[in-house]
Each structure stands twice: as structure tokens, then as C-alpha cells.
Amino acid sequence: MTEHNQGLAAHSSDWPKALFYVALLFSSFQIITAAFSPVSSQVLRAVHVGFLLLVVFLSFPADGKDKPWQPLAWLLGLAGMATAAYQWLFEADLIQRSGDLNDMDMAIGLLLTVLVFEAARRVMGIALPLICGLFLAYGLFGEYLPGELAHRGYALDQIVNQLSFGTEGFYGTPTYVSATYIFLFILFGAFLEQAGMIKLFTDFAMGLFGHKLGGPAKVSVVSSALMGTITGSGVANVVTTGQFTIPLMKRFGYRPAFAGGVEATSSMGSQIMPPVMGAVAFIMAETINVPFFEVAKAALMPALLYFGSVFWMVHLEAKRANLRGLPKDQCPNPWAAVKQRWYLLIPLFILVYLLFSGRTPLFAGMVGLALTAIVILGSAIILQVSSTALRMVFWVALGVLCAGFFQLGIGVVFGVVGLLVAVCWFIKGGRDTLSICLHALVEGARHAVPVGIACTLVGVIIGVVSLTGVASTFAGYILAIGQDNLFLSLILTMLTCLVLGMGIPTIPNYIITSSIAAPALLELGVPLIVSHMFVFYFGIMADLTPPVALACFAAAPIAKEKGLKISFWAIRIAIAGFVVPFMAVYEPGLMLQGGSVLTTVYVLFKAALAIGLWGAVFTGFLHSKMAWWERALGFAAGASLILATPMSDEVGFALAALFFAQHYWRSRHAHVASA
């Protein structure tokens, strides 16, 4: 996490009451609008952005060091809320004079533009505002450029209208998704975290793998994968599970850079791990107009390969260095951990069911959030019952309520929550539970700020691209290259994602490249969802790739190692993240996009074998230490299996067989000789 991203947590303690109540009001507004839809979509987006600006200016100082100056912080924050109030109060008038702005419209539009750019700079640093500023400059002055890049020219009022009013700029699709699905899922994760889900996942992973070969690192992989089911945030995952797993790995002999690389790689993988995945998955579903289930289905096999390869690399490194796990008696009992907090899994399972049964993410997120509140409050009440039999009756009743929850009206649901709140107020320990829920609402709002601001600012890119049509120009260049060589187009797209990702988060990275490169890949015959997943994957890999590697630098202070050194290990451990997208383009069955079951199984086996070979190559160890020529042979075998050319599979399988046979023979011969 960058210094900017840590700002909210670092500085909010200086403003406890103000931030607490603003964040609480923010979350309450989002829940009410999600449940009852009392305002239009345009007003919802505008107020969402207004709250984001208010929280940012109250929390993040202008220079990134000292606390915000109170009068200026409130002035800027309330100015942001004023832009939302203007959209709300004059909604009908703005619709009637759409495209014909008056002086007040211009003033509000320019104010919103300045505030959004400044808020993004405070939260994420200068890189993303600079990129968006270049697009803004292109919209204003692009008519003076030479050749095909020139557009017909647009006046300032046209640019302001495009960005600050309507649904093509700051209030575009990413902001809508942030104001609905993403916010609810962040709240859902915040509730579960506050209730102890992190400890449940960590204890479960420790109990299963802590005592095995390389156990501490395997705990990191498994716990990060599990955390991805509720957070979907890579950097946040690093600084939560990493606080426990990285020191544990170091204590048992893993090199600091390797330990940090394992945690960073595993944590970034949480964004591609169904069922919840990261915020980009929801934006993707909305952008390409497919059910979220289709996105999660396409991500399933690649995610399993990704985490499988990380697990494999960890296992080989542990074998190479002979790193044993914890004594079994020092590991928690995994089933005891589940028994203690099993009720927290109820909302997670129902959320997964709803997402995969075709319900909208908005409905699933609202149900999951309300269920989590009911389970947390209900369990606090049930645990006060002394009779085991009566307690069991209450647990069954709570389970039945949860199972049939989404059939009830929203009014009944809020009534149940209100009743549980009232009961908790009067029982022993109940007020502590209510405090947990309040802090979850506040934490959810705070965690939503970096995502929401990024979604708002990239509206500049969406607005300018849709206004000028520049995407078709860039797509034309990619198409011209791809007519002769699709692989070269894929490499170009990958490099674009990695370069952009050096300075901006995954969300704007995906939005920029998907608006420019994904249509070109579609024209070249790549299936729609595969082209977008290709861009998504390399947006994630950018956070592991030198020289910036945000996830690795977030792990650096915990590992007490240089972020760059961690990054070099991370890209070796995350080899599947670089291989699978290319394979999916040539074999869409890897993302469950067409083809028979047999074809999918074959492609999955081939991908797993290739990744397994490369894992051994990059670790330099399988049964024993590998010679340089063995590593070259293994690399060639893996590369042949990945290439989609005639006879490449046959060559790959033959080289793999040769590699395994000679390595097994040489290892056995060396073992006999040493004995």
C-alpha cells in the first residue's frame, strides 16, 4: 500500500468524531438507496461522489504528511457535497437543457472536475491524475494534432458537459458500479472481518497446512485465497494476512524476499478468485453486459491454476531448502476454528448461491450484507442462552430465517434487524456486538474511498474516448498488427497493461485498456469475455511487476526487505498469471468458453503440466537440484505446451517425458551414490 493509500487510516484518528459520523452517514445512504431505490441513478452516482470527496478531504492532507487543515478540509469537502446537491435539486432542469449549459452549470462542472482530480491525487498519488489529464488535454486540444489522431475539435463547455453531467464522464458506469455492487461487497467484507472471519480463515489454513513441509508459506497461499472470497482487494490482503504469514515464513527459514513474494502473489490472486473476486469483475460484468456468474465462471479455472502454481512453487522451495513446518501441537485445530465461528460462513454460502444462481450482484450484495448483520447480532443473542438444547433450537431458527431470507420483503428484513438491535442493547455483551457493526459500517466506507475515487476519475478517459472516438484509432493500429500476428497484438496489449499498472490501480488500468485494446482483440476473433479477462489479468500482474509493484512494496516493510527484490521473486512465483491468459486466447475452453468437456479437461491438464514444469525450472529443484541443461529442457517443454502451433503439443509432451525420465534417473542415481 502506498503512503497515499494509508492516509485515511493514518489520519482519521485525528478526526474521530467527524470522520466516524460522515462515514456512518455514507454507509447508511448506500444501504438505504440499495434497498429502497428512493432516488434516480444519476442522483445516486452524484451523492456517492459527493460523499467520496467529503471523506477524502477530511482524511487526506494536501501534502501527504501533516493532518488536513480543518477549515480548508471542510470547505473542500462540502464543496464536493454541493456538486451532488446541485445534481439532485436541479435534476429535471439539467435533463431539459442537456448539452446547453448555463453559467452556474459551467461553474459546478469545473468545480467538480478540479475536486475529483485533487481528491485522486491525494488518495493515489500523481500518476493516475496525470494520465487522465493527458486525456482531458486531448479532448480540448486534440484537433491540433497531426494525422489520424486529430479530432474535429470540442469547446470547453462540451467537455464539461460530457464529464460533469450525464453518464459518460465522472458519473459513468464505473461510478455506478462503485455506488452499488462494489460498496455493498466492501461492506460485506468489513462486517465479516470485524466479526472474526480473518481469524477463522487463518486458523483453518494453519491447522491444515501449518505442520506440513513448507507449512507457513502454504498457510499464506490458502489464507489469501480464502480472504479473496470476502475482500477481493490485493493490497489490503497483503497488509492483513501478511502481518501474520510473512514473519511466520521468515521464522521458519524462508528468505525475506521469497516470503514477501509469496504473500504479494497470493494476495493479488484474490482479485481473480471466485466467488466474489475484485471490484474489476463487477465493472467487467456491467461493461460487457453479461451476468456476473459468467465472469466468475470464466475466472474459475485460471484462478485454480494460479493458486495451484503458487502452492507448487512454495512446495518446491521448501523441499529445496528442507524447510519443515510447525510442530503439529502448535497448530490450531482447523475444525475447532470452524466450530467456533461456523455461523459466519452462512452469509458467505448464501451469497455464493445467489451470485451463481443468476441473481444480480446488487441483490446478492444486499442480501449478503443484511444476512451478515442478522447472523452477527443473532449469534450474540443465542450465545447468551445457557441451555444447549434451547440454543440449538435458536440456531436452527436462525438458519431457517437465513435460508428463506431472500424470499422476504425488504421491510420485513429491516424489521428483523431492528428487533435484533433492540435485543442486543439490553443483553450482556450485546452492546459490544453493536459497536462491531457500527465500526464495520465506518470501515466499509473508508475502504470504499480508493476504489470509488479511481472509478470516478477514470470517467475522464471514458468521456473523452466516447466523445472523440480515439479508441477506434488505437484499435486500428492493433488490428493492423494482429492481421499478420495475433501473438504480437497480445504482447502489445500485455505491455500496455503492465506499463499503465506501474502508476495506477487495477480498476483504472482495466478501464483504460479494455476501452482501447479489448475491442481490437474482439475484432481479431478473441471471444468477448476472454479479451476482457486478458486485460484484467495483466492489470493485476502489473502490481507484481517491477519497478513499481504496489503489492510487493506493501509487503516490503513487513518482510524487512527491498520491494524490488520481492517483486523479482513475485513474478517468478506468479508464472501462471503470465501464461494462462495467452493460453486462454488460443484455447477459450480454459475459461469455459465453448468446447466440449473433454477439450476443457485436456487444456486444463496441458496448462497444469506446463506451469508445473516452469515452477520446477524457476525454482531450480524437483526431486533434487536441477542442472542448467535440465532447466533449459523443462522450459522448452513448458513453452511447447503453451504454444498453439501444429505439433507443439506433441513436442511438448515428448520433451516433458524426457525431462521427467532423465531427472528421476539422475536423482535416483545421485541418491544411491551418496548412500
C-alpha positions in Angstrom: 0.0 0.0 0.0 1.3 3.4 -0.9 1.7 6.3 1.5 -1.4 7.9 0.0 -3.5 4.7 0.4 -2.5 4.6 4.0 -3.5 8.2 4.5 -7.1 7.5 5.5 -6.2 5.0 8.2 -3.3 7.2 9.4 -5.1 10.5 9.6 -8.7 9.5 10.5 -7.6 9.1 14.2 -7.1 12.9 14.3 -10.7 13.4 13.4 -12.5 10.6 15.2 -16.0 12.1 15.6 -16.2 13.9 12.3 -15.0 11.0 10.2 -16.9 8.5 12.2 -20.3 10.2 11.6 -19.6 11.1 8.0 -18.5 7.6 7.2 -21.5 6.2 9.0 -23.9 8.5 7.1 -22.2 7.5 3.9 -22.8 3.8 4.5 -26.3 4.4 5.7 -27.1 6.3 2.5 -25.7 3.5 0.3 -27.7 0.8 2.2 -31.0 2.7 2.0 -30.6 3.5 -1.7 -29.7 -0.1 -2.5 -32.7 -1.4 -0.5 -35.4 1.1 -1.5 -34.1 3.0 -4.6 -35.6 6.3 -3.4 -33.5 8.4 -5.9 -32.7 8.2 -9.5 -29.5 6.5 -10.8 -28.0 9.9 -11.6 -28.6 11.3 -8.1 -27.2 8.1 -6.6 -24.0 8.5 -8.5 -23.7 12.2 -7.7 -24.3 11.8 -4.0 -21.9 8.8 -3.9 -19.2 11.0 -5.5 -20.0 13.8 -3.1 -19.6 11.6 -0.1 -16.3 10.3 -1.5 -15.0 13.9 -1.9 -16.1 14.8 1.6 -14.3 11.8 3.2 -11.2 12.3 1.2 -10.8 16.0 2.0 -11.4 15.3 5.7 -8.9 12.5 5.8 -6.1 13.1 3.3 -3.9 16.2 3.6 -2.7 18.1 0.6 1.0 17.3 1.1 0.6 13.7 2.3 2.4 14.3 5.6 0.5 16.6 8.0 -3.1 16.3 9.0 -5.6 18.3 7.0 -6.2 21.9 7.9 -9.7 21.8 9.4 -11.3 24.9 7.8 -10.0 24.1 4.3 -10.8 20.4 4.6 -14.5 21.2 5.4 -14.6 23.8 2.7 -13.4 21.5 0.0 -15.4 18.5 1.3 -18.7 20.5 1.5 -18.0 21.9 -2.0 -17.9 18.3 -3.2 -21.2 17.7 -1.5 -22.6 20.9 -3.1 -22.0 19.5 -6.6 -24.1 16.5 -5.6 -26.8 18.7 -4.1 -26.9 20.7 -7.4 -27.4 17.5 -9.4 -30.2 16.4 -7.0 -32.0 19.7 -6.7 -31.9 20.7 -10.4 -32.1 17.2 -11.9 -35.1 17.9 -14.1 -33.7 21.2 -15.3 -30.4 19.7 -16.2 -32.1 17.0 -18.2 -34.2 19.6 -20.1 -31.2 21.7 -21.0 -28.8 18.8 -21.6 -25.9 20.0 -23.7 -26.8 23.6 -23.3 -25.1 24.6 -20.0 -25.7 27.9 -18.3 -23.1 29.8 -16.2 -24.0 28.0 -13.0 -23.8 24.6 -14.7 -20.3 25.5 -16.0 -19.1 26.6 -12.6 -20.4 23.4 -10.9 -18.9 21.3 -13.7 -15.5 22.9 -13.5 -15.6 22.7 -9.6 -16.4 19.0 -9.8 -13.5 18.4 -12.2 -11.0 20.2 -10.1 -12.1 18.5 -6.9 -12.1 15.0 -8.4 -8.6 15.5 -9.8 -7.3 16.8 -6.5 -9.0 14.1 -4.4 -7.5 11.4 -6.7 -4.0 13.0 -6.3 -4.4 12.9 -2.5 -5.5 9.3 -2.4 -3.4 7.6 -5.1 -0.6 10.0 -6.0 0.1 11.9 -9.2 0.3 9.0 -11.8 -3.5 8.5 -12.5 -4.4 12.2 -12.5 -1.5 12.8 -15.0 -2.8 10.1 -17.3 -6.4 11.4 -17.0 -5.1 14.9 -17.5 -3.5 13.9 -20.8 -6.8 12.5 -22.0 -8.5 15.8 -20.9 -5.9 17.8 -22.8 -6.5 15.6 -25.8 -10.2 16.4 -25.7 -9.5 20.1 -25.5 -6.6 20.4 -27.9 -6.6 17.2 -30.0 -7.8 19.0 -33.1 -4.3 20.4 -33.5 -2.6 17.0 -33.6 -1.4 15.7 -37.0 -2.8 12.8 -38.9 -5.4 10.3 -37.7 -5.0 11.3 -34.1 -6.7 14.7 -34.7 -10.4 15.1 -33.9 -12.9 17.7 -35.1 -12.5 19.9 -32.0 -14.6 20.4 -28.9 -15.2 23.6 -26.9 -14.8 23.8 -23.1 -18.5 23.7 -22.5 -18.8 20.4 -24.5 -16.0 18.8 -22.5 -17.5 19.9 -19.2 -21.0 18.7 -20.2 -19.5 15.3 -21.2 -17.6 14.9 -17.9 -19.7 16.5 -15.2 -23.3 15.8 -16.4 -24.9 12.7 -17.7 -23.5 9.2 -17.5 -20.5 9.4 -19.8 -17.9 11.0 -17.6 -17.5 11.2 -13.8 -20.9 9.6 -13.3 -20.2 6.8 -15.8 -20.5 3.0 -15.5 -17.6 2.6 -13.1 -19.1 5.1 -10.7 -22.4 3.4 -10.9 -20.8 0.0 -10.1 -18.9 1.6 -7.2 -22.1 3.1 -5.8 -24.0 -0.1 -5.9 -22.3 -3.5 -6.2 -18.8 -2.6 -5.0 -19.8 -0.6 -2.0 -22.1 -3.4 -0.7 -19.5 -6.1 -1.2 -16.9 -3.9 0.6 -19.3 -3.5 3.5 -20.0 -7.2 3.4 -16.3 -7.9 3.8 -15.9 -5.3 6.5 -18.7 -6.9 8.6 -17.1 -10.3 8.3 -13.6 -9.0 9.1 -14.9 -7.2 12.2 -16.7 -10.4 13.3 -13.6 -12.5 13.1 -13.6 -14.1 9.6 -9.8 -13.4 9.2 -9.0 -15.4 12.3 -11.3 -18.2 11.1 -9.5 -18.4 7.7 -6.1 -18.1 9.2 -6.6 -20.7 11.9 -8.2 -23.1 9.4 -5.3 -22.7 7.0 -2.8 -23.1 9.9 -4.5 -26.2 11.1 -4.5 -27.9 7.7 -1.1 -26.9 6.4 1.0 -25.3 9.2 2.7 -28.6 10.2 3.4 -29.8 6.7 6.6 -29.3 4.6 6.8 -25.5 4.0 3.7 -25.1 6.1 3.9 -21.3 6.9 4.1 -20.4 3.2 1.3 -22.8 2.3 -0.8 -21.1 5.1 -0.2 -17.8 3.3 -1.4 -19.1 0.0 -4.5 -20.8 1.4 -5.5 -17.9 3.7 -5.1 -15.3 1.0 -7.2 -17.4 -1.4 -9.9 -17.7 1.3 -9.6 -13.9 2.1 -10.3 -13.2 -1.6 -13.8 -14.6 -1.1 -14.7 -11.7 1.1 -12.4 -8.8 0.2 -11.2 -9.1 -3.4 -8.5 -6.4 -2.6 -4.9 -7.4 -3.3 -3.0 -4.7 -1.4 -5.5 -4.8 1.5 -4.9 -8.6 1.7 -1.2 -8.1 1.9 -1.3 -5.8 4.9 -3.9 -8.0 6.7 -2.8 -11.7 6.3 0.8 -10.6 5.6 1.2 -9.3 9.1 0.9 -12.9 10.3 2.2 -15.0 7.4 5.4 -13.1 6.4 7.0 -13.1 9.8 6.0 -16.8 10.3 7.6 -17.7 6.9 10.8 -15.9 7.9 10.9 -17.6 11.3 10.9 -21.0 9.6 13.7 -20.3 7.2 12.2 -18.7 4.1 14.2 -15.9 2.6 12.5 -12.5 3.3 12.2 -11.7 -0.4 10.6 -15.1 -1.1 8.2 -14.7 1.9 7.1 -11.3 0.7 6.8 -12.5 -2.9 4.5 -15.4 -1.8 2.2 -13.1 0.2 2.1 -10.5 -2.6 1.4 -13.1 -5.3 -1.2 -14.9 -3.2 -2.9 -11.6 -2.2 -3.1 -10.3 -5.8 -4.7 -13.6 -6.8 -7.6 -12.8 -4.5 -9.0 -10.5 -7.2 -9.4 -13.3 -9.7 -10.6 -15.9 -7.1 -14.4 -16.7 -7.4 -16.9 -16.3 -6.0 -16.6 -12.6 -5.1 -13.4 -11.6 -6.9 -12.3 -8.0 -7.1 -14.1 -4.8 -8.0 -13.0 -5.1 -11.6 -15.1 -8.2 -12.0 -18.3 -6.3 -11.3 -17.2 -3.4 -13.6 -16.4 -6.0 -16.3 -19.9 -7.7 -16.0 -21.6 -4.3 -16.3 -19.3 -3.1 -19.2 -19.8 -6.2 -21.4 -23.4 -6.7 -20.2 -23.1 -10.3 -19.0 -24.3 -11.8 -15.7 -21.6 -11.8 -13.0 -21.8 -15.5 -13.0 -20.3 -15.6 -16.5 -17.3 -13.6 -15.3 -16.8 -15.8 -12.2 -17.2 -18.9 -14.4 -14.5 -17.7 -16.8 -12.2 -16.9 -13.9 -12.5 -20.2 -12.1 -10.1 -22.5 -14.0 -7.4 -19.8 -14.3 -7.7 -18.9 -10.6 -7.2 -22.6 -9.6 -4.2 -22.8 -11.9 -2.8 -19.5 -10.4 -3.1 -20.6 -6.8 -2.0 -24.2 -7.7 1.2 -22.8 -9.3 1.9 -20.6 -6.2 1.3 -23.6 -3.9 3.6 -25.7 -6.1 6.4 -23.1 -6.1 6.2 -22.9 -2.3 6.4 -26.7 -2.0 9.4 -26.9 -4.3 11.2 -24.1 -2.4 10.5 -25.9 0.9 11.9 -29.1 -0.5 15.0 -27.3 -1.8 15.8 -25.7 1.5 14.4 -28.5 3.6 12.0 -26.2 5.5 9.8 -28.0 7.9 6.5 -26.8 9.3 5.4 -26.0 12.8 5.1 -28.9 15.3 1.6 -30.2 15.0 0.7 -29.5 18.6 1.4 -25.8 18.0 -1.1 -25.6 15.1 -4.7 -24.8 15.9 -7.3 -27.5 15.2 -8.9 -26.4 11.9 -12.3 -27.9 12.7 -12.3 -26.4 16.1 -11.8 -23.0 14.4 -14.8 -23.8 12.1 -16.9 -25.0 15.1 -16.2 -21.7 16.9 -17.2 -19.4 14.1 -19.1 -21.6 11.7 -22.1 -19.2 11.7 -20.0 -16.6 9.8 -20.0 -18.9 6.8 -23.8 -18.8 6.5 -24.0 -15.4 4.7 -20.9 -16.3 2.6 -22.5 -19.6 1.3 -25.8 -17.9 0.6 -24.1 -15.0 -1.2 -22.3 -17.6 -3.4 -25.5 -19.4 -4.1 -27.2 -16.1 -5.1 -24.4 -15.0 -7.4 -24.2 -18.3 -9.1 -28.0 -18.8 -9.5 -28.2 -15.8 -11.7 -29.3 -13.1 -9.2 -27.9 -9.6 -9.8 -24.8 -8.6 -7.8 -26.8 -5.7 -6.3 -29.5 -8.1 -4.9 -26.9 -10.7 -3.8 -24.8 -8.0 -2.1 -27.8 -6.5 -0.3 -28.9 -10.0 0.9 -25.4 -10.9 1.9 -24.9 -7.7 3.9 -28.2 -8.0 5.7 -27.7 -11.7 6.4 -24.3 -10.9 7.9 -25.8 -8.3 10.2 -28.5 -10.8 11.2 -26.0 -13.6 11.8 -23.7 -11.4 13.9 -26.5 -9.9 16.0 -28.4 -13.2 16.3 -25.3 -15.2 17.3 -24.6 -12.7 20.1 -28.1 -13.3 21.5 -28.0 -17.1 21.1 -24.7 -17.4 22.8 -26.2 -15.9 25.9 -28.6 -18.9 26.2 -27.4 -21.3 28.8 -29.4 -24.4 27.7 -27.7 -26.3 24.9 -31.0 -27.7 23.6 -32.6 -24.2 23.5 -29.5 -22.8 21.9 -29.7 -25.4 19.2 -33.4 -24.5 18.6 -32.4 -20.9 18.1 -29.6 -21.8 15.8 -32.0 -23.8 13.6 -34.4 -21.0 13.6 -31.7 -18.6 12.6 -30.6 -21.0 9.8 -34.2 -21.3 8.5 -34.5 -17.5 8.6 -31.3 -17.1 6.6 -32.2 -19.8 4.1 -35.5 -18.2 3.3 -34.3 -14.7 3.7 -34.3 -13.5 0.1 -38.0 -14.5 -0.2 -39.0 -11.9 2.4 -39.8 -8.3 1.7 -37.1 -5.7 2.4 -39.4 -4.2 5.1 -39.5 -7.5 7.0 -35.7 -7.8 6.8 -35.2 -4.3 8.2 -37.7 -5.1 10.9 -35.8 -8.3 11.9 -32.5 -6.3 12.0 -34.2 -3.6 14.1 -35.6 -6.2 16.5 -32.1 -7.9 16.9 -30.5 -4.5 17.5 -33.1 -3.7 20.3 -32.5 -7.1 22.0 -28.7 -6.7 21.8 -29.0 -3.3 23.5 -30.2 -5.0 26.7 -28.2 -8.3 26.9 -24.7 -8.9 28.2 -22.1 -8.3 25.6 -24.8 -7.1 23.1 -23.6 -3.5 23.0 -20.1 -4.7 22.1 -21.6 -6.5 19.2 -23.5 -3.4 18.1 -20.2 -1.5 18.4 -18.6 -4.1 16.0 -21.4 -3.5 13.5 -21.1 0.3 13.7 -17.3 0.1 13.2 -17.9 -2.2 10.2 -20.1 0.4 8.6 -17.4 3.0 9.1 -14.6 0.8 8.0 -16.5 -0.2 4.9 -17.0 3.5 3.9 -13.3 4.2 4.5 -12.2 1.1 2.4 -14.5 2.2 -0.4 -12.7 5.5 -0.9 -9.7 4.5 -3.0 -11.9 2.3 -5.3 -14.6 5.0 -5.6 -12.2 7.8 -6.4 -10.4 5.7 -9.0 -13.8 4.8 -10.6 -14.8 8.5 -10.7 -11.6 9.9 -12.1 -11.4 7.3 -15.0 -14.6 8.8 -16.1 -12.4 11.4 -17.8 -11.0 8.7 -20.0 -14.4 7.1 -20.8 -15.9 10.5 -21.5 -13.1 11.7 -23.8 -12.8 8.3 -25.6 -16.6 8.2 -26.3 -16.7 11.9 -27.4 -13.7 11.8 -29.7 -13.7 8.2 -30.9 -10.0 7.9 -30.3 -10.4 4.3 -29.2 -11.1 3.2 -32.8 -7.8 4.8 -33.9 -5.8 2.9 -31.4 -7.8 -0.3 -32.1 -7.0 0.2 -35.8 -3.3 0.1 -35.0 -3.6 -3.1 -33.0 -5.7 -4.6 -35.7 -3.2 -3.8 -38.4 -0.5 -5.6 -36.3 -2.8 -8.5 -35.5 -3.8 -9.2 -39.1 -0.3 -10.6 -39.5 0.4 -11.8 -35.9 -2.2 -12.2 -33.2 0.5 -13.1 -30.7 2.2 -9.7 -31.3 -1.1 -7.9 -30.6 -1.4 -9.8 -27.4 2.2 -8.9 -26.4 1.4 -5.2 -27.2 -1.7 -5.3 -25.1 0.1 -7.0 -22.2 2.9 -4.4 -22.2 0.3 -1.6 -22.3 -1.4 -3.1 -19.2 1.9 -3.6 -17.4 3.2 -0.1 -18.2 -0.1 1.6 -17.1 -0.1 -0.5 -14.0 3.2 1.0 -12.9 1.4 4.0 -11.6 -2.3 3.3 -11.4 -4.5 0.7 -9.6 -6.1 -2.3 -11.3 -9.5 -0.7 -11.8 -8.4 2.3 -14.0 -5.9 0.1 -15.7 -8.6 -2.3 -16.7 -11.0 0.5 -17.8 -8.3 2.2 -20.0 -7.0 -0.9 -21.7 -10.4 -2.5 -22.1 -11.8 0.6 -23.8 -8.8 0.6 -26.3 -7.4 -2.9 -26.6 -10.2 -5.3 -25.9 -12.4 -4.2 -28.9 -9.4 -4.8 -31.1 -8.8 -8.3 -29.7 -12.5 -9.0 -30.3 -12.2 -8.0 -33.9 -9.2 -10.4 -34.2 -11.5 -13.3 -33.2 -10.8 -13.4 -29.4 -14.1 -14.1 -27.5 -15.5 -11.1 -25.7 -15.1 -12.3 -22.2 -11.7 -13.8 -22.9 -10.4 -10.5 -24.3 -11.6 -8.6 -21.2 -10.1 -11.2 -18.9 -6.8 -11.0 -20.7 -6.7 -7.3 -19.9 -7.9 -7.9 -16.3 -5.2 -10.5 -15.6 -2.3 -8.3 -16.7 -3.7 -5.3 -14.8 -3.3 -7.5 -11.7 0.2 -8.7 -12.8 1.2 -5.0 -13.0 1.1 -4.8 -9.2 3.7 -7.5 -9.0 5.9 -6.3 -11.9 9.0 -4.0 -11.4 9.7 -1.2 -11.0 6.6 -0.1 -9.1 4.9 -3.3 -7.9 2.5 -1.9 -5.4 1.7 -5.2 -3.7 5.4 -6.0 -3.3 6.2 -2.6 -1.8 3.2 -3.1 0.6 4.9 -6.4 1.7 8.4 -4.8 2.0 8.1 -3.2 5.4 6.6 -6.4 6.9 9.3 -8.6 5.3 12.0 -6.0 6.0 13.3 -6.4 2.5 13.5 -4.2 -0.6 10.3 -4.1 -2.6 12.2 -4.6 -5.9 13.8 -7.8 -4.6 10.3 -9.1 -3.5 9.0 -8.1 -6.9 11.5 -10.3 -8.8 10.5 -13.3 -6.7 6.8 -12.5 -7.1 6.9 -12.6 -10.9 8.6 -16.0 -10.8 6.0 -17.3 -8.3 3.1 -15.9 -10.3 4.2 -17.5 -13.6 0.7 -18.8 -14.1 -0.7 -15.3 -14.2 1.5 -14.6 -17.2 0.9 -17.9 -19.0 -2.8 -18.6 -18.6 -4.2 -15.5 -20.4 -2.2 -16.3 -23.5 -3.4 -20.0 -23.4 -7.0 -18.9 -22.9 -6.9 -16.7 -26.1 -5.9 -19.7 -28.2 -7.9 -22.3 -26.1 -11.0 -20.5 -24.8 -12.1 -23.7 -23.2 -9.6 -22.8 -20.4 -12.1 -20.1 -19.4 -15.1 -22.4 -20.0 -16.0 -20.5 -23.2 -17.2 -23.2 -25.6 -15.8 -26.6 -26.5 -16.6 -30.0 -25.1 -15.9 -31.1 -21.5 -13.1 -33.4 -22.9 -11.4 -30.4 -24.6 -11.6 -28.3 -21.4 -10.1 -31.2 -19.3 -7.3 -31.6 -21.9 -6.5 -27.9 -22.0 -6.5 -27.8 -18.2 -4.2 -30.7 -17.9 -1.8 -29.2 -20.5 -1.8 -25.9 -18.7 -1.2 -27.5 -15.3 1.7 -29.6 -16.7 3.3 -26.5 -18.4 3.0 -24.5 -15.2 4.4 -27.4 -13.1 7.4 -27.7 -15.4 8.1 -23.9 -15.2 7.7 -24.0 -11.5 10.5 -26.5 -11.2 12.6 -24.6 -13.7 12.3 -21.3 -11.9 12.8 -22.9 -8.5 15.7 -25.0 -9.8 14.6 -28.0 -7.9 12.3 -31.1 -8.3 13.5 -34.4 -6.8 16.9 -32.8 -6.5 18.8 -29.7 -7.6 18.5 -29.3 -11.4 21.4 -28.8 -13.8 21.3 -25.9 -16.2 20.5 -28.1 -19.1 17.6 -29.7 -17.3 16.1 -26.3 -16.6 16.5 -25.5 -20.3 14.8 -28.8 -21.3 12.0 -28.2 -18.8 11.5 -24.6 -20.0 11.3 -25.8 -23.6 8.8 -28.5 -22.7 6.6 -26.0 -21.0 6.8 -23.4 -23.8 5.9 -26.1 -26.4 2.8 -27.0 -24.4 1.8 -23.3 -24.2 2.3 -22.5 -27.9 -0.8 -23.1 -30.1 1.0 -24.2 -33.2 0.8 -27.5 -35.2 2.7 -30.4 -33.4 3.7 -28.1 -30.5 1.6 -30.2 -28.0 3.2 -33.4 -29.2 6.7 -31.9 -29.0 5.9 -30.6 -25.5 4.7 -33.9 -24.2 7.7 -35.7 -25.6 10.1 -33.1 -24.1 8.3 -33.3 -20.8 8.5 -37.1 -20.7 12.3 -36.9 -21.5 12.7 -34.3 -18.8 11.0 -36.3 -16.1 12.6 -39.6 -17.0 16.2 -38.3 -17.1 15.7 -36.1 -13.9 14.2 -39.1 -12.0 17.0 -41.3 -13.2 19.7 -38.8 -12.3 18.2 -38.0 -8.9 17.9 -41.7 -8.0 21.5 -42.4 -9.2 22.8 -39.4 -7.1 20.9 -40.7 -4.1 22.3 -44.2 -4.4 25.8 -42.8 -4.9 25.6 -40.6 -1.8 24.2 -43.5 0.3 
